[in-house]
Amino acid sequence: MTGITLETARNTALLAAGGLALFAIVSAWIVKAIISKLLTIAVLGGLALIVWTQRASLDDCADRVKATLQAGATDDTTCTFFGRDVTIRAPRGGD
């Protein structure tokens, strides 16, 4: 049975520590890239969802404006878009 010398153990430990440090750096870089991509997807997905939910609000607003104009009324229509009131002016005779 062959024994291991102190020099061999020290060199093996040094190589293992260096290899593990390199692996840690590469792993951190890969995880950073993956997390960045996932975070970007989450933010863009959230924005897309917010805009999609406002689409229904815009459709309702357009229907109200259309109904007002078809009725011949000259009243302004107020709609809500992203929590803010937006006034849609109806065309008036001299405008």
C-alpha positions as CSV (number, residue, x, y, z in Angstrom):
1,M,0.0,0.0,0.0
2,T,1.4,3.4,-1.0
3,G,1.2,6.3,1.3
4,I,0.6,9.9,0.4
5,T,3.2,12.4,1.2
6,L,2.7,15.8,2.8
7,E,3.9,17.5,-0.4
8,T,1.4,15.6,-2.5
9,A,-1.5,16.3,-0.2
10,R,-0.6,20.0,-0.1
11,N,-0.4,20.2,-3.9
12,T,-3.7,18.3,-4.3
13,A,-5.4,20.6,-1.8
14,L,-4.0,23.7,-3.6
15,L,-5.3,22.4,-7.0
16,A,-8.7,21.5,-5.5
17,A,-9.0,25.0,-3.9
18,G,-8.0,26.7,-7.1
19,G,-10.4,24.6,-9.1
20,L,-13.3,25.2,-6.7
21,A,-12.6,29.0,-6.8
22,L,-12.7,29.0,-10.6
23,F,-15.9,26.9,-10.5
24,A,-17.4,29.4,-8.1
25,I,-16.5,32.4,-10.4
26,V,-17.9,30.6,-13.4
27,S,-21.1,29.6,-11.5
28,A,-21.6,33.1,-10.3
29,W,-21.3,34.5,-13.8
30,I,-23.8,31.9,-15.2
31,V,-26.3,32.5,-12.3
32,K,-26.0,36.2,-12.8
33,A,-26.8,35.8,-16.5
34,I,-29.8,33.5,-15.8
35,I,-31.2,35.8,-13.1
36,S,-30.8,38.9,-15.3
37,K,-32.8,37.1,-18.1
38,L,-35.5,35.9,-15.7
39,L,-35.8,39.4,-14.2
40,T,-36.1,41.0,-17.6
41,I,-38.7,38.5,-18.6
42,A,-40.7,39.2,-15.4
43,V,-40.6,43.0,-15.8
44,L,-41.6,42.9,-19.5
45,G,-44.3,40.3,-18.8
46,G,-45.7,42.5,-16.0
47,L,-45.7,45.5,-18.3
48,A,-47.5,43.5,-21.0
49,L,-50.1,42.4,-18.5
50,I,-50.7,45.9,-17.3
51,V,-51.1,47.2,-20.9
52,W,-53.4,44.2,-21.7
53,T,-55.7,45.0,-18.8
54,Q,-55.9,48.6,-20.0
55,R,-57.0,47.4,-23.4
56,A,-60.4,46.5,-22.1
57,S,-60.7,49.9,-20.5
58,L,-59.9,51.6,-23.8
59,D,-62.5,49.4,-25.6
60,D,-65.1,50.5,-23.1
61,C,-64.1,54.1,-23.6
62,A,-64.3,53.9,-27.4
63,D,-67.7,52.3,-27.1
64,R,-69.0,55.2,-24.9
65,V,-67.5,57.8,-27.2
66,K,-69.1,56.1,-30.2
67,A,-72.5,55.9,-28.5
68,T,-72.3,59.6,-27.5
69,L,-71.5,60.7,-31.0
70,Q,-74.1,58.4,-32.6
71,A,-76.7,59.9,-30.3
72,G,-75.7,63.4,-31.6
73,A,-74.7,64.6,-28.2
74,T,-71.8,67.1,-27.9
75,D,-70.9,66.1,-24.4
76,D,-67.3,65.3,-23.5
77,T,-66.6,61.8,-22.4
78,T,-64.3,61.0,-19.5
79,C,-62.4,57.7,-19.4
80,T,-59.9,56.2,-17.0
81,F,-56.5,55.1,-18.4
82,F,-53.9,53.8,-15.9
83,G,-55.8,55.3,-13.1
84,R,-56.0,58.8,-14.6
85,D,-59.0,60.5,-16.0
86,V,-58.8,61.4,-19.7
87,T,-61.4,63.7,-21.3
88,I,-62.3,62.9,-24.9
89,R,-63.8,66.1,-26.4
90,A,-66.7,65.6,-28.7
91,P,-66.6,67.6,-31.9
92,R,-68.8,70.7,-31.7
93,G,-70.5,72.5,-34.6
94,G,-67.9,75.3,-35.0
95,D,-64.8,73.4,-33.8
